[in-house]
Amino acid sequence: MTAGATGVFLLALAVRPHAGDAQEAMSPEAFALAATERTRLAYVLTGVDEIDVVSRMGLMGLSDAMRRRTAADLGPPMPVDPARDELAFFPLLYWPVDDRQAVLAPDMVRRLNRYLRNGGTIVFDSRDQQSTHSPVEENALRRLANGLNIPPLIPVPPNHVLTKAFYLVQDFPGRWSSGQVWVEASENRSNDGVSRVIVGGHDWAGAWSVDDHGRNVFPVVPGGEKQREMAYRFGVNLVMYALTGNYKADQVHVPSILERLGQ
């Protein structure tokens, strides 16, 4: 990280509240209202402050890009805690993987499996440029995902929808450009053809991150700003893939979810 980027990042840590503070004060009803008043992306809280801050800045940058480049008017991203929050409101969850994260409790596993079963997509990002072999064999992800119903995964095929959902792309870089991206091996008809799990190690949130003035926070290597543009294009494709594949169908369940939360 450059000295300038380091300064911006430290300033972001200083001025932003803890990623979960605002949410901790929200009732389930208030959370549901915030999550449904506008379409929003969500990131899973890891409990590691510096990671959660980057997730927020990254999805903020990607949401801004979606508003500028597409007809999708996304609201600010929301942090979610699978232990307590309803996940069905969100088309996808961005989940950075880190060895410091706690093992999932049984109730969290049940909630996440229900999210995957009912049409949600989880993007696991190990941020380590790895994932050159089966990602479920990676130690951190294997430990974190223990108990989750992760389907068989394959490298993204050349003609996959992720390569053409909005932009035509064949590479999926983030802050890093190396490593494989993995998707569900077979088309999941119960999920409108959208992969329930996407795995990579590119640190996508780092490439998308912007500060409160809209300035990019982290350098991307080795391709610089051209690589960052490709990272944004992949991000736009990723969101369009999730929105057009499952989010519209999920909205029919919102009234029943709100009714259940009010009981």
N, C-alpha and C positions, 0 to 999 in steps of 0.2 A: 504494500500500500504506500502511495506517495505521502509526503509530509502534509500536503494540502488535504488529501482525502482523509488522513488520520485526524486532522484538526476538525474537519466537518463531522466525522463520525463521533468524536468525543463530545462535540457540541450537541449533536443529536441525542446522545446518551444523557447529557446534562439537562437538556430542556424538556425532553419528552417524559411523561409519566411512565412508571412501570407498565409494561405491555398489558398486564392483567388488572391494573388498579381500577380503571373505569368500569370494567366488566364485573368486578367483584361486587360492585354496589347495585348491579342490575338484577331485578327480579326476573324469573322466567318469562313473565308476560312482557316486561320491558325489552328483554333480549329479543323475543320473538317479533315485537313491533319494529325494533331497530333493524333486524335482519330482513324483514319483508317490505319495509317502506320503499326500498330500492334494491335492485340486484347488486349483490356484493360478493367479492371473493373472500375467502377465509384462510387463516393460517393456524396451525396447531401450536399452542403454547408448549414450549419445551421445558420451561423452568430455568433456562439459561438466558439471562437478560440480554447479552450481546447478540445472541442468535435471534431472539424474539424481536428485537429492535430492527434487525436487518430484514426479517420477514415482513414486518409492517412497512418499512420504507420500500422494499421491493414490490410488494403488491400495490402500494400506493402509486409507484411509478408505472406499473403495468396497467392499473386502472385508468390512470391519466392517458396512457397511450391508447387504450381502448376507446376512450371518449373522443380523442382527436382523430383516430383513424377509421373508426367503425360507427355504426348506429347504436352500439351498446353503451348506454349511459349508466356506467357503474358508480355506485356510491363508494365511500371509503371502505377499505377492507376491515374485517373484524377478526379479533383473536377468538379462538374457541378452545375450551377445555373439554375433551371428550368425557370427562368424569361427571360433568354437570350440564353441559349445554346441548340443546337440540341441534343436530347436525344437518337435518334434512332440508333446511332452508338454503343451503349453499350448493352450487353446481360442482365445485371442487374444493378440496382442502390441500393447501401447500404444507408439506411436513418436512422440515430440515431434520436430518438424522445426525445424532451426536452421541458419543459414548456416555456423556454425563446424564442423559435422560433416564428417568426411572422406568423400570419394567412396568408394563401395563397391568393394571388391576383387572380382575375378571369382569367387573361391571363395565369398564372401559372397552374391553375386548368385545363384549356383547353389543354395546352401542355402535362401535365402529363396524362390526360385521353387519349390523342392521343397516347402517348407512350404505355400505357397499352393496348389500343385497337389494336395496330399494332404489338404486340408481345413482349413487354418488361415486365420485372419482377422487382418489387420493394420489397426489404427486409426491413421492418420496425423493428427497434430494440429499444425497450423502455428502455433497460439496467437496469431494476429495479426488475428482477426476478419475475415479475408478469405474466400477461396474463394467469391466471388460469381460467378465464371465457372469454366470447366473447371479443376479443381485441378491437373491435370498440367501446366498452363501456368504455374503459379506457379514462380518461379525456383528457390527453395530445394528444393521438392519435385521439380521436374523434374531438377535436378542430382543429388539424393540417390537418386531412384528410377530413374536411368538404367540400363537393362538388366533391370529387373524386369518381369515379365509382368503389368502392371496392365490389367485389362479396361476396356472403355468404361464411363464413369460417368455417372450422372444424379442430379439432386436427389432426395432421399428422397420417394417418392410418398406421398400422404395415407393410403393404405391399407396401407403397407408394414408388415411384421412388427415393425420397430423401434418403431412407434407403438402396439403393443398386446401386446408379448411378456409383460409383467407389468402395467404401468400403461398407461392410455390417455393418450397424449401426442401433441402435434402440433409442439411446439418442443423443441429439443435444446440448451439453453444450458449454458455452463460458467461460467468467470469473466466471460466476455463473452456477450452474447445475440445479437449480429448475425452475419451470415454464413450461408452455405448449408452443408448437410451432404450429402455425395455417397455413393452406393452403386453397386454393380454394376448395369449397365443391364438385363441379362436374368437371369432366375432360373438359378442355376448348379446344374444337377441333380447334377453330380458332387460338389458340396459341400453336399448336402442342402438346397439352396435358400438357403444363407447367403452373403451377399456376401463375397468374398475380401478386398475392400478397402473401408474406410470412411474418408472424408476430411472434416475440418472444421478450423475455426480458432478454436475456442471456449475453449481452455485448460481442458479438462475436468479434468485432474489438479489444476490450481490450485483449482478449486471443490471437489473431493473431499478435498483435503489435510487431514490431521489431524496434530497433534503426538503425542508419546508419552503424553499425558494425554487424548487423544481430542478435543482442541479444534481447531476449524477455524482454519486458518492465514491464509488470504488473504480479503480482502473480495471480493464479487462485485458487478458493476455492469451495468446500473443498478438491478436489481431486488432487491438485498439478499438477505435470508434466504429469501424466497419463491422467488427465482431459484435459490438454492442447493438448495432442496428439489427443484425441477424438474430441476436438474443431477443430483442423486442418482437421481431417478426414471429419467432417461434412462440413467444408468450401470447401474442394475438391469436395465432392458430390454436394454441392450447385452450384458450378461453372459448373461442368460437366452437371448437370441437365439443367442449363440455356443455355449452349453452344450447347449441342446436341439437345435440344428441339426447340430453336428458332433462335439462332444466325446465323446459316448458311442460313436459309431462309431469314433473314433480309438483308443479304448482297446483294441480288438482287436489293434492293432499294437504295443502296449507290449512284450509278450514278445519279439517279434523285434527291437525296438529295443534292449532290454536285452541280448539275446544278441549283437547286433552290437557294442555298446559293450564287451562283455567279451572280444572277440576281439583 
